[in-house]
């Protein structure tokens, strides 16, 4: 049966002639035969791998790749017992099973599995089975045995308390059925402990690719929007180009450190502040706007990055006012090196009625950030969610001074430093502080 390489070059008449020449059984299988439609990089490697790590940009076709491999294993091996592991059970069901490229929607309809949600189990007509697991519950993988596994978006697995690595370790220790146990892991790359560890492991084959490799199956409007908005940015390199962004040597923050700080939600907070790093001009750097709060246990929680790009004073001031209202903040902290009176008047004009604290920087951004980075090292700061643009800047600030992150200036990171200094470092953060 013809494959993708031939199909890509064949004319419509050649394809029709090819189909007409097939016997009835092969003709029926044509639409569902993955090797006909799969790009070469979506097919299992020919090497002797135990782990196939598909690490590519969004829209590459990673989910389809994992589902088709899982389906092929199940159809070929009636005794297969497959683990399907996602960040949580909701995603396992919505993406890996019921999604557009999930197991219930790939392969020939007459060979598709039956899904029993209450048992978290899929059963194929030949008897092969797959069970859903949540990586957020590592202990659920302690005990069950499997012959194969498909793990989706491993870079998203919860890293708090080393849950991601614990889930992986428990899975691997139970991978002992059959004679050729294998795992496929599909993910958008992120420099988290589990991903960096797996790349360096033995018998691992890594497939990398970009969103644009799958351009034939994605809307042109979407591709144009992605290029225009994220082309060339660190976020675009990671999420679209599928590039694993390594840590900058000497940076105050590492991506692995930030992953250990991530939580789903913040506890009840005693204080919430909005910190602002105003731009020098409307057409220049971004206006950094970061929200953070202090919990009763003494930990700080970064709640939101509301920064705005290329905004004039009126626009960024309105954003500060709206952000303060949305988060019920009790204070706005604003750097006033670019004209304290102007910053104060602009914020007042935007109806920021909260107490306003103007702070004056006497040291460079990196120097101000060092004591805040130490708070992260001590485990005293949490990120409630992922703030990609902010975290890229944090990971570009260098100990001893300097910046090697995206953009000309770490405005978002500077706003974060002011917010956490206000909440946790008091007057120690900068000696020249006054109340407006």
C-alpha angles and dihedrals in degrees: 000000000000119000139210094277092058094038092055092059100035124102122235090254092052091051092050091048091049093052092046090055093055121100115249094262094051091043089056091050095047097090093048101041105113096201089061093059105024120102112235092255090056092061122089112268118255091228125101097264132165094186124034107195112197103193111174146134125281114284093022091122098255096144092050089048093053094043094049092049091049091048092050091052092048094048093048098043118045090188094054116130108191130191117215108198126184135161088272139352093259091060092042090058099036097046111020098038113020101021123112089263095031129120095269091057105043130073128028111325092231091059099043121121130250113242121218105189095188090058095036086231139133120198124194122213091255093054101261113140140201127193128203121233137180118229086209087070104053093172091064087069093052107101106009115107125216141180097208140008140201114202117190128207094351090176087066095053113120109268095187111121088001090286093149095055092041091054091049093048093049090049093051093048089056094047095101109112119110128003103279110043113185139173132205116200118190120192149144104247121259127160096245124143096256096050095046090048094051094048089059095045126108123264092018122141115195122205116193130187146147138247088251093060085075095046092128090066100039129079113262089225090058093048092049091049092050093049092047096047104033107017110131095004123120089244090052093047089054104036099033108023093039093231119158103229108218124212118267111246110252095014118152091229130037123203090238090056092051091050091057088055096054121114134169098233141004124244122235107305129218095200136016124191135183114215123200132198102188120211121244091231139008094246097045133063126355123268105246112221117174131171121210136167139199121231127209091253091062097255121129122223124206103217108176146357106216096166118150129211126227094354127159121228094267094052098045091044090053089050091052091050093048092046093050090050094046093052096038089235121187098207143021116215115197132181107234104188090112092060119317097206091050093050092049094047093047092052092046090051089054088057097251096165096174123104106281121213117194114204125195120210115226094171135047122274094256093049091051089048097054098080089045091052087053089058089058091049088052091053094245099124130067132191113215096210134339122306102185100179093044093047092048088058093046090054090052097057110101128214109249093025138303137090130237101169133105120301129015096286137020094239095154092047091048091054089050090052091052092048095050092041089055092049101040114012103044116187091348091076095072130351098218105070130139137173116242 
